[in-house]
Amino acid sequence: WFGPNRDGHAPAQAVRTDWDKNPPTKLWQTPCGGGYSSLAVTGGRAYTQDRQGGNERVLCLDADTGSPVWAREYP
């Protein structure tokens, strides 16, 4: 959240702008429902939230593979 120093600033370095010609490599993807959550990554895990049917869901994924570690649903 807000970058590596949690201050909303990126480290001073060149930012790539050629993503159309040289897109980043996709490491993994996993099914996810709708929502407005971003990802938080720490300790080898990626955390996010989505909506499945009538329930909200909190997900924990393996950050290297995208494999589900756990999920909790609630109405």
C-alpha positions as CSV (number, residue, x, y, z in Angstrom):
1,W,0.0,0.0,0.0
2,F,1.5,3.3,-1.2
3,G,4.8,1.6,-2.3
4,P,7.9,0.2,-0.7
5,N,8.2,3.0,1.9
6,R,4.4,3.4,2.4
7,D,4.7,7.1,1.5
8,G,3.1,7.2,-2.0
9,H,6.4,7.8,-3.8
10,A,8.2,5.5,-6.2
11,P,12.0,5.2,-6.0
12,A,13.8,7.6,-8.3
13,Q,14.5,5.6,-11.4
14,A,13.5,5.5,-15.1
15,V,9.9,4.4,-15.6
16,R,9.3,2.2,-18.7
17,T,6.8,3.7,-21.1
18,D,7.0,1.2,-24.0
19,W,4.5,-1.3,-22.6
20,D,2.7,-1.6,-26.0
21,K,5.8,-2.7,-27.7
22,N,7.4,-4.5,-24.8
23,P,4.7,-5.6,-22.3
24,P,5.6,-7.0,-19.0
25,T,5.7,-10.8,-18.7
26,K,2.6,-12.3,-17.1
27,L,3.7,-14.5,-14.2
28,W,0.3,-16.0,-13.4
29,Q,-3.4,-15.2,-13.3
30,T,-6.3,-16.6,-11.2
31,P,-10.0,-16.2,-11.4
32,C,-11.4,-13.3,-9.4
33,G,-14.8,-11.7,-9.1
34,G,-15.7,-8.1,-9.4
35,G,-14.8,-5.4,-6.8
36,Y,-12.6,-2.5,-6.1
37,S,-9.7,-4.0,-4.3
38,S,-6.1,-3.9,-5.2
39,L,-3.4,-6.4,-4.0
40,A,-1.3,-6.3,-0.9
41,V,1.8,-8.4,-1.1
42,T,4.0,-9.4,1.8
43,G,5.8,-12.5,3.1
44,G,5.3,-14.4,-0.2
45,R,1.5,-14.0,-0.1
46,A,-0.8,-11.7,-2.1
47,Y,-4.1,-10.6,-0.5
48,T,-7.2,-9.1,-2.2
49,Q,-11.0,-9.0,-2.0
50,D,-13.7,-9.8,-4.5
51,R,-17.4,-10.6,-4.8
52,Q,-18.7,-14.1,-5.6
53,G,-22.5,-14.2,-6.1
54,G,-24.0,-12.5,-3.1
55,N,-20.9,-12.8,-0.9
56,E,-17.8,-10.8,-0.4
57,R,-14.6,-12.7,-0.2
58,V,-11.1,-12.2,1.1
59,L,-8.4,-14.2,-0.7
60,C,-4.8,-15.1,0.1
61,L,-2.7,-16.3,-2.8
62,D,0.8,-17.6,-3.2
63,A,2.6,-14.6,-4.6
64,D,4.9,-16.8,-6.8
65,T,2.3,-19.0,-8.4
66,G,-1.2,-17.4,-7.8
67,S,-2.4,-20.6,-6.2
68,P,-5.0,-20.1,-3.5
69,V,-3.8,-20.4,0.1
70,W,-7.1,-19.6,1.7
71,A,-10.4,-17.7,1.1
72,R,-13.0,-16.5,3.5
73,E,-16.5,-15.6,2.3
74,Y,-19.2,-13.5,4.1
75,P,-22.6,-12.1,3.1
